[in-house]
Amino acid sequence: MVTYLLDTSALQYRYVSGDKATAAETRRIRRLVSDSRHVCYVADLTVLEMASTLAKRCRKASLSEGAFDRMDRRFLRDVSQERLRVRTTTMRDMIRARHLLRFAGVIRKRDLGTGDAMIASSCLALAQEARVRVVFYTADWTLYTILRDLDAFTSALRLRYVGKPKGGIPAST
């Protein structure tokens, strides 16, 4: 059984319907989460971030409250039915996220958000605790390229970028 952790940026594709540009991402993530042979996780922060992400999608596409509520209910149903298992963030994850923010922001001069750092650190901790190589899905190019440069992440995780890769960098490690 393969273990996955989905970043909010990738997970949103399970719940949104969109244009042709997002159709492939939508199919890919929907299949992944629906497949009972997989164990799919999200970080606890994703529960909050998903509401923000879905609201943003509704604003951009001029969707109604009802559309937001339907997408949000589908997400919460996936959590309650354990299609998505929620991993609780620990203090150790927070400390690791702080180190990741230092590396990305100061050493690499890249703009990495706190939520992204926390979710990536939670994924790394999951891999270490379960002693399995977790597949981490993200649609955030900045996060993906930062993690590709860190042995701690590439040795414990298989990184997958959802979307079209840039600059000749492959979409997976």
C-alpha positions as CSV (number, residue, x, y, z in Angstrom):
1,M,0.0,0.0,0.0
2,V,1.4,3.4,-1.0
3,T,1.2,6.3,1.4
4,Y,0.6,9.8,0.1
5,L,0.4,13.2,1.7
6,L,-1.3,15.9,-0.4
7,D,-0.5,19.6,0.0
8,T,-3.5,21.9,-0.1
9,S,-2.4,23.2,-3.5
10,A,-2.7,19.7,-5.0
11,L,-5.7,18.5,-3.0
12,Q,-7.9,21.3,-4.2
13,Y,-8.1,19.6,-7.6
14,R,-10.3,16.9,-6.1
15,Y,-13.0,19.3,-5.3
16,V,-13.0,21.9,-8.1
17,S,-14.2,21.6,-11.6
18,G,-12.4,23.8,-14.0
19,D,-11.2,24.6,-17.4
20,K,-9.2,22.4,-19.7
21,A,-6.0,23.6,-18.1
22,T,-6.9,21.9,-14.8
23,A,-8.7,18.8,-16.1
24,A,-5.7,16.5,-16.0
25,E,-4.8,17.6,-12.5
26,T,-8.4,17.1,-11.4
27,R,-8.6,13.5,-12.8
28,R,-5.2,12.6,-11.3
29,I,-6.0,13.7,-7.8
30,R,-9.5,12.4,-7.8
31,R,-8.3,8.9,-8.9
32,L,-5.5,9.0,-6.3
33,V,-7.8,9.8,-3.3
34,S,-10.6,7.5,-4.5
35,D,-8.3,4.4,-4.8
36,S,-8.8,2.3,-1.8
37,R,-5.3,0.8,-2.3
38,H,-3.8,4.1,-1.2
39,V,-3.5,5.7,2.2
40,C,-3.9,9.4,1.8
41,Y,-3.0,12.0,4.4
42,V,-3.3,15.7,4.8
43,A,-1.7,17.9,7.5
44,D,-4.0,19.3,10.1
45,L,-3.3,22.8,8.7
46,T,-4.8,21.7,5.4
47,V,-8.2,21.5,7.0
48,L,-8.1,25.2,7.6
49,E,-6.3,26.0,4.3
50,M,-8.8,24.1,2.3
51,A,-11.6,26.5,3.3
52,S,-9.4,29.5,2.2
53,T,-8.4,27.8,-1.1
54,L,-12.0,26.9,-2.0
55,A,-13.2,30.4,-1.1
56,K,-10.5,31.9,-3.4
57,R,-11.6,29.6,-6.2
58,C,-15.2,30.7,-5.7
59,R,-14.1,34.4,-5.8
60,K,-12.1,34.0,-9.0
61,A,-14.8,32.0,-10.8
62,S,-17.8,34.0,-9.3
63,L,-19.2,30.9,-7.8
64,S,-22.0,31.0,-5.2
65,E,-22.0,30.1,-1.5
66,G,-23.8,26.9,-2.4
67,A,-20.9,25.9,-4.7
68,F,-18.4,26.6,-1.8
69,D,-20.6,24.6,0.6
70,R,-20.8,21.6,-1.8
71,M,-17.0,21.5,-2.3
72,D,-16.3,22.0,1.4
73,R,-18.8,19.2,2.4
74,R,-17.1,16.8,-0.1
75,F,-13.7,17.6,1.5
76,L,-15.1,17.1,5.1
77,R,-16.8,13.9,4.0
78,D,-13.5,12.6,2.7
79,V,-11.9,13.4,6.1
80,S,-14.8,11.8,8.1
81,Q,-14.7,8.6,5.9
82,E,-10.9,8.5,6.2
83,R,-10.3,8.8,2.5
84,L,-8.1,11.5,3.8
85,R,-6.4,10.9,7.2
86,V,-5.4,14.0,9.1
87,R,-1.9,14.1,10.6
88,T,-1.6,16.3,13.7
89,T,1.3,18.7,13.6
90,T,3.8,18.4,16.4
91,M,6.3,20.8,18.0
92,R,9.0,18.9,16.2
93,D,7.3,19.6,12.9
94,M,7.2,23.3,13.8
95,I,10.9,23.4,14.6
96,R,11.7,21.6,11.3
97,A,9.4,24.1,9.5
98,R,11.4,27.0,11.0
99,H,14.6,25.4,9.7
100,L,13.1,25.0,6.3
101,L,12.0,28.6,6.3
102,R,15.5,29.7,7.2
103,F,17.0,27.6,4.4
104,A,14.5,28.8,1.8
105,G,14.3,32.4,2.8
106,V,17.8,33.3,3.9
107,I,20.1,30.8,2.2
108,R,18.2,30.2,-1.1
109,K,16.5,33.7,-1.2
110,R,13.1,32.0,-2.0
111,D,9.7,33.1,-0.8
112,L,8.3,30.1,1.0
113,G,5.1,30.4,3.1
114,T,4.8,29.2,6.6
115,G,1.9,26.9,5.8
116,D,3.9,25.3,3.0
117,A,6.9,24.8,5.3
118,M,4.6,23.3,8.0
119,I,2.9,20.8,5.6
120,A,6.2,19.7,4.0
121,S,7.7,19.2,7.5
122,S,4.6,17.2,8.5
123,C,5.0,15.0,5.5
124,L,8.7,14.3,6.3
125,A,7.8,13.4,9.9
126,L,5.1,11.0,8.6
127,A,7.6,9.2,6.5
128,Q,10.0,8.9,9.3
129,E,7.4,7.7,11.8
130,A,5.9,5.2,9.4
131,R,9.3,4.2,8.1
132,V,8.0,4.3,4.5
133,R,8.8,6.5,1.6
134,V,5.8,8.9,1.4
135,V,4.7,10.4,-1.9
136,F,4.2,14.1,-1.5
137,Y,1.9,15.8,-4.0
138,T,2.0,19.6,-4.4
139,A,1.0,22.1,-7.1
140,D,3.3,24.8,-5.6
141,W,6.3,25.1,-7.9
142,T,8.3,27.1,-5.3
143,L,7.8,24.5,-2.6
144,Y,8.5,21.6,-5.0
145,T,11.8,23.1,-6.2
146,I,13.0,24.0,-2.7
147,L,12.3,20.5,-1.4
148,R,14.1,18.9,-4.4
149,D,17.3,20.6,-3.2
150,L,17.2,19.0,0.3
151,D,18.5,15.5,0.9
152,A,16.4,15.2,4.1
153,F,13.3,15.5,2.0
154,T,14.3,13.6,-1.2
155,S,15.7,10.6,0.8
156,A,12.3,10.1,2.7
157,L,9.8,11.4,0.1
158,R,9.0,11.0,-3.5
159,L,8.1,14.5,-4.7
160,R,5.4,14.9,-7.3
161,Y,4.5,18.2,-8.9
162,V,0.9,18.5,-10.1
163,G,1.0,20.7,-13.2
164,K,3.3,21.5,-16.0
165,P,7.0,21.6,-14.9
166,K,9.2,24.5,-15.7
167,G,12.7,25.1,-16.8
168,G,13.5,21.5,-17.8
169,I,13.0,20.4,-14.2
170,P,11.1,17.0,-14.1
171,A,7.8,16.9,-12.2
172,S,8.9,14.1,-9.9
173,T,11.9,12.8,-8.0
